[in-house]
């Protein structure tokens, strides 16, 4: 037999028996790079230790054409892998976004491949199937190749550089027969503290999942205090005292509701004793507070009329300008939310909507009064502007609370462009327990599997 055909023949024999057992014969990196028709780097895009499995996506193709963009891999392993507890060992060395390099060959509808990541070599096999008229591929992990540590044991990045250099004709790292068989080091992953998550209602949220509240919402609690001080000490605050006096009820209600919302969203344990556990309940409570504030504003205005101080509560130029500026700012924020695709039902934009409604209603009220009086504004209004705004705020909070409480509950599926009911079996097929407290803002998608 001619000596020139021995290396390819040996390689063929080595790779042909790869699916049955681990390889203990010497296999050099030069031999792998030379003989494998498919060489590419990949990245783990989905890591599913509970199944166990993963999904990888090819990144850079060094040789050959690999026509698949998404490759699911079953990590159960063959009998050899199970007997040696290799799946658990491999799971400790894989994770989401992990890069690795694949050397593979295809024969008909099947793939045989060996992959490498940071000192660990493992074998995979794949099959091409037809689904919806197009080719898809599904792979499985068979077993690890601990003797391939003698072929190479460095980092993934260094192996990628070596392979690129070897494909250009440069010398590859030699085979080290003295290297002990084994695997690369396990990855350092965050450890679970073992604590089970607390049960939460469907609308309850964890502060880590909530976007920052708008700057105006954070500042509102202090405005109520300023308004109260201005009403008590008019000489100290000067002309600002008259403006604050007209809106002291509205500012106080806005302050209390915004403070309540901030505590509920960021420190829910502080008010757990109240029984306030859902967003729907929060905004229904806000509606009640705003309604009480509206009754307070009515009482204040009627007393001012009896005492001959009704003039102090009539809409002024500063009211129109201030409300117009606030409306423009709110409109700009909501426009940004719509353009970026953010949901107006979620914080912080839900709070902006609830603030915008009474502001716009008040602006409409004061502008209408100003136009009806020919721009003089001398006619006494039948009801104060802050009363109108508080009733509008109560209505907005009530609608938000009811909408959040009456949201979809129970199983549902999305099919095409609409929703449909789906009856679940009594016995669960799969149970997921999150590692941290919080909310999963998603509707389950039930499929045939």
C-alpha positions in Angstrom: 0.0 0.0 0.0 1.5 3.4 -0.9 2.7 5.3 2.1 1.0 8.6 0.8 -2.5 7.4 1.4 -1.9 6.1 5.0 -2.8 9.4 6.8 -6.2 9.9 5.1 -7.0 6.3 5.6 -6.2 6.4 9.3 -8.3 9.5 9.6 -11.2 7.8 7.9 -11.0 4.8 10.2 -10.8 7.1 13.2 -13.8 9.2 12.3 -15.8 6.3 11.1 -15.7 4.7 14.5 -16.3 7.9 16.4 -20.0 7.5 17.0 -19.5 4.2 18.9 -16.8 4.9 21.5 -14.3 7.5 22.6 -11.1 7.7 20.5 -7.9 6.7 22.2 -5.7 6.5 19.1 -3.5 9.5 18.4 -5.2 12.2 16.4 -3.3 15.4 15.7 -4.7 18.8 15.3 -3.1 19.0 11.8 -5.0 15.8 10.9 -8.3 17.3 12.1 -7.9 20.6 10.3 -6.7 18.9 7.1 -9.4 16.2 6.8 -12.6 17.8 8.1 -14.7 19.4 5.3 -16.7 21.6 7.7 -15.0 23.9 10.2 -16.8 26.8 11.8 -17.2 28.6 15.1 -20.5 28.8 16.9 -22.1 30.4 19.9 -24.6 28.9 22.4 -27.8 31.1 22.0 -30.0 29.0 24.2 -28.9 27.0 27.2 -31.5 24.6 28.7 -30.0 22.6 31.5 -33.4 21.3 32.7 -34.1 19.4 29.4 -31.0 19.0 29.0 -30.2 20.8 25.8 -28.9 23.8 24.0 -29.2 25.7 20.7 -26.2 27.0 18.9 -25.8 29.4 16.0 -22.9 29.3 13.5 -20.8 32.5 13.7 -17.7 32.2 11.4 -17.4 29.6 8.7 -13.7 28.7 8.0 -14.3 25.8 5.6 -17.4 24.4 3.8 -21.0 25.5 3.8 -23.2 24.8 6.8 -26.7 25.9 5.7 -28.4 26.1 9.1 -28.7 29.2 11.3 -30.2 27.4 14.3 -29.2 24.0 15.6 -30.9 22.4 18.6 -28.8 19.8 20.5 -30.0 17.1 22.9 -27.4 16.8 25.7 -28.7 13.5 27.1 -25.7 11.5 25.7 -25.2 7.9 24.7 -24.8 4.9 27.1 -21.1 5.6 27.5 -21.7 9.2 28.4 -24.5 8.3 30.9 -22.4 5.6 32.5 -19.5 8.0 33.0 -21.8 10.9 34.1 -20.5 13.0 31.2 -23.8 15.1 30.6 -23.6 16.7 34.1 -19.9 17.3 33.6 -20.5 18.9 30.2 -23.3 21.1 31.6 -20.8 22.6 34.0 -18.7 23.7 31.1 -21.4 25.1 28.9 -23.5 28.2 29.2 -25.4 30.8 27.2 -23.3 32.9 24.8 -20.3 30.5 25.1 -18.2 30.3 21.9 -16.9 27.0 20.6 -15.4 25.6 17.4 -16.9 22.7 15.4 -15.1 20.2 13.1 -17.7 18.2 11.1 -18.3 16.1 8.1 -21.6 15.3 6.3 -22.6 12.0 4.7 -26.0 12.2 3.1 -28.5 13.3 5.7 -26.2 12.8 8.7 -23.5 14.9 10.4 -20.6 13.7 12.6 -18.8 16.4 14.5 -16.4 17.0 17.3 -16.6 20.4 19.2 -14.1 22.1 21.4 -14.5 24.7 24.2 -11.7 25.7 26.7 -10.0 22.3 27.1 -13.1 20.1 26.6 -13.7 18.0 23.5 -17.1 16.5 22.9 -18.7 14.5 20.1 -22.0 15.3 18.4 -24.1 13.8 15.6 -26.8 15.4 13.6 -29.6 14.5 11.1 -31.3 16.6 8.4 -35.1 16.4 8.3 -37.9 17.9 6.3 -40.2 20.3 8.1 -42.8 22.5 6.3 -41.1 21.9 3.0 -37.6 22.9 4.1 -34.5 21.3 5.6 -33.9 21.5 9.4 -31.3 19.8 11.4 -31.4 18.3 14.9 -28.3 17.2 16.8 -27.4 15.2 19.9 -24.4 15.0 22.1 -23.0 11.4 22.1 -20.0 11.5 24.4 -16.9 13.4 25.4 -13.4 12.8 24.0 -11.1 13.0 27.0 -8.0 11.7 25.0 -8.3 14.7 22.6 -6.7 16.7 25.4 -3.5 15.4 23.9 -4.5 16.9 20.6 -5.0 20.4 22.1 -6.0 21.7 25.5 -5.7 25.5 25.4 -8.4 28.2 25.3 -11.1 28.4 22.6 -9.7 31.7 21.3 -6.2 30.3 21.0 -7.5 27.2 19.1 -9.4 29.4 16.7 -6.3 31.4 15.9 -4.3 28.2 15.5 -6.8 26.7 13.1 -6.9 29.9 11.0 -3.1 29.9 10.9 -3.0 26.2 10.0 -5.5 26.7 7.1 -3.0 29.2 5.7 -0.2 26.7 5.8 1.4 27.5 9.2 2.5 24.9 11.6 -0.1 23.7 14.2 0.5 22.7 17.8 2.0 19.2 18.1 0.3 16.1 19.6 1.3 15.7 23.3 1.2 12.0 24.2 2.2 12.7 27.8 -0.9 14.8 28.5 -3.4 13.0 30.8 -6.9 12.5 29.4 -9.5 14.8 30.9 -11.7 17.9 30.5 -11.3 21.6 30.7 -12.2 23.6 33.8 -15.9 24.1 34.7 -17.3 27.6 34.1 -17.8 30.0 37.0 -21.5 30.5 37.2 -23.6 32.4 39.8 -24.7 30.0 42.5 -28.4 29.6 43.5 -29.0 30.5 47.1 -31.5 27.7 47.4 -34.3 30.0 48.5 -37.6 29.4 46.8 -39.4 32.5 45.3 -42.3 33.9 47.2 -45.7 33.5 45.7 -46.9 36.8 44.0 -50.1 37.8 42.4 -50.2 38.3 38.7 -49.9 42.0 38.8 -47.3 42.3 41.6 -43.9 43.4 40.6 -40.3 43.2 41.7 -38.4 46.5 41.9 -35.6 45.1 39.7 -38.0 44.6 36.8 -39.6 48.1 37.0 -38.3 51.0 35.0 -37.3 54.2 36.7 -40.2 56.5 37.6 -40.3 59.8 35.8 -38.5 62.6 37.4 -41.7 64.5 37.9 -43.3 61.6 39.7 -40.3 61.4 42.1 -40.6 65.2 42.8 -44.3 65.3 43.3 -44.3 64.3 47.0 -42.3 67.4 47.8 -44.7 69.7 45.9 -47.5 68.9 48.3 -45.3 70.0 51.2 -44.3 73.2 49.4 -47.9 74.0 48.7 -48.9 73.5 52.3 -46.0 75.7 53.5 -47.0 78.4 50.9 -50.6 78.4 52.2 -49.5 78.7 55.8 -46.7 81.3 55.2 -47.8 83.5 52.3 -45.4 86.3 53.2 -42.4 83.9 52.9 -43.4 82.5 49.5 -44.6 85.8 48.0 -46.6 85.6 44.8 -46.1 81.8 44.7 -48.4 81.5 47.7 -51.5 82.5 45.7 -50.7 80.0 43.0 -50.1 77.2 45.5 -53.3 78.1 47.4 -55.4 77.5 44.3 -53.9 74.1 43.8 -53.0 72.9 47.3 -55.6 70.1 47.2 -54.5 68.8 43.8 -50.8 69.0 44.7 -51.4 67.3 48.1 -53.4 64.4 46.4 -50.8 64.0 43.7 -48.0 64.0 46.3 -49.7 61.3 48.4 -50.6 59.1 45.5 -47.1 59.3 43.9 -45.5 58.6 47.2 -47.8 55.6 47.7 -47.0 54.3 44.1 -43.2 54.7 44.7 -43.4 52.8 48.0 -45.6 50.1 46.4 -43.3 49.6 43.4 -39.9 49.8 45.1 -40.6 48.7 48.7 -43.7 46.5 48.6 -43.0 44.9 52.0 -43.4 48.2 53.7 -47.1 48.4 53.0 -47.9 44.6 52.8 -49.8 45.0 56.0 -52.4 47.1 54.2 -53.3 44.2 51.8 -52.3 46.3 48.8 -50.7 43.6 46.6 -51.6 44.4 43.0 -51.2 47.3 40.6 -55.0 47.3 40.0 -55.5 47.7 43.7 -52.9 50.5 43.8 -54.7 52.6 41.2 -58.2 52.0 42.6 -56.8 53.2 45.9 -55.4 56.3 44.0 -58.9 56.8 42.5 -60.5 56.9 46.0 -57.8 59.3 47.3 -58.3 61.6 44.3 -62.1 61.5 44.8 -61.6 62.5 48.5 -59.4 65.3 47.3 -62.0 66.5 44.9 -64.6 66.7 47.7 -62.0 68.6 49.7 -61.4 71.0 46.8 -65.2 71.6 46.5 -65.5 72.4 50.2 -62.5 74.8 50.0 -64.0 76.6 47.0 -67.5 77.0 48.5 -66.0 78.4 51.7 -63.9 80.9 49.7 -67.1 82.1 47.9 -68.9 82.5 51.2 -66.0 84.5 52.6 -65.6 86.7 49.5 -62.3 85.2 48.4 -63.5 83.5 45.2 -61.2 85.8 43.2 -58.2 84.0 44.6 -59.4 80.7 43.1 -60.1 81.9 39.5 -57.8 80.6 36.7 -54.9 82.9 35.9 -52.3 83.4 33.2 -49.7 81.3 35.1 -52.2 78.5 35.3 -52.6 78.4 31.6 -48.9 78.6 30.9 -48.0 76.0 33.5 -50.6 73.5 32.4 -49.6 74.0 28.7 -46.0 73.4 29.5 -46.8 70.2 31.5 -49.0 69.0 28.6 -46.3 69.4 26.1 -43.8 67.6 28.3 -46.1 64.7 28.9 -47.0 64.6 25.2 -43.3 64.4 24.3 -42.7 61.6 26.7 -45.7 59.6 25.5 -44.7 60.1 21.9 -41.2 58.8 22.7 -42.8 55.7 24.3 -44.9 55.0 21.3 -42.0 55.4 18.9 -39.8 53.1 20.9 -42.5 50.5 21.2 -42.8 50.7 25.0 -46.1 49.7 26.5 -48.2 52.5 28.1 -49.6 49.9 30.5 -46.1 49.6 32.1 -44.2 51.8 34.5 -43.1 54.5 34.0 -45.4 55.4 31.1 -48.5 54.3 33.0 -47.8 56.9 35.6 -47.2 59.5 32.9 -50.6 58.7 31.4 -52.4 59.0 34.7 -50.7 62.4 35.4 -51.4 63.6 31.8 -55.2 63.0 32.0 -56.0 65.6 34.8 -53.4 68.1 33.4 -55.1 68.0 29.9 -58.6 68.3 31.4 -57.5 71.2 33.6 -55.9 73.0 30.6 -59.1 72.5 28.6 -61.1 73.9 31.5 -59.0 77.0 32.0 -58.7 77.8 28.3 -62.5 77.4 27.8 -63.1 79.8 30.7 -60.6 82.3 29.3 -62.1 82.2 25.8 -65.7 82.5 27.1 -64.8 85.6 29.1 -63.2 87.2 26.1 -59.7 86.8 27.5 -60.4 88.8 30.6 -61.2 85.8 32.9 -63.2 88.1 35.3 -66.3 85.8 35.5 -66.4 83.5 38.5 -66.3 79.8 37.6 -68.9 77.5 39.0 -66.3 75.0 40.1 -62.6 75.3 40.6 -60.1 74.1 38.1 -58.4 71.8 40.7 -61.8 70.1 41.4 -62.1 69.3 37.8 -58.6 68.0 37.6 -59.1 65.8 40.7 -62.3 64.3 39.4 -60.4 63.6 36.1 -57.5 62.0 38.0 -59.9 59.8 40.0 -61.6 58.7 36.8 -58.2 57.9 35.1 -56.9 55.9 38.2 -60.2 54.0 38.4 -60.0 53.0 34.7 -56.4 51.9 35.1 -57.2 49.9 38.2 -60.1 48.1 36.6 -58.2 47.5 33.4 -55.3 46.0 35.3 -57.5 43.8 37.5 -59.6 42.6 34.5 -56.5 41.6 32.4 -56.3 38.2 30.8 -56.2 35.3 33.4 -55.7 31.6 32.8 -54.2 29.9 29.8 -54.5 31.5 26.3 -52.7 31.0 23.0 -51.9 33.4 20.1 -52.9 31.9 16.8 -52.5 34.0 13.7 -53.7 37.5 14.6 -56.0 36.7 17.5 -56.4 35.0 20.8 -58.0 31.7 21.6 -58.8 29.7 24.7 -56.9 26.6 25.5 -57.9 24.0 28.2 -55.0 22.6 30.1 -54.7 19.1 31.5 -54.9 18.7 35.2 -51.4 17.2 35.4 -48.6 19.6 34.6 -46.0 18.5 32.1 -43.4 21.0 33.1 -42.8 23.3 36.1 -40.5 26.3 36.2 -39.4 27.9 39.4 -37.5 31.2 38.8 -34.4 31.8 40.9 -35.4 35.3 41.9 -38.6 37.0 43.0 -40.4 39.0 40.3 -42.8 39.0 37.4 -42.7 37.1 34.1 -44.3 39.6 31.8 -45.4 37.1 29.1 -48.3 34.9 28.1 -47.5 31.2 27.8 -47.5 29.8 24.3 -48.9 26.2 24.3 -47.8 24.0 21.4 -48.2 20.4 20.5 -45.0 19.5 22.3 
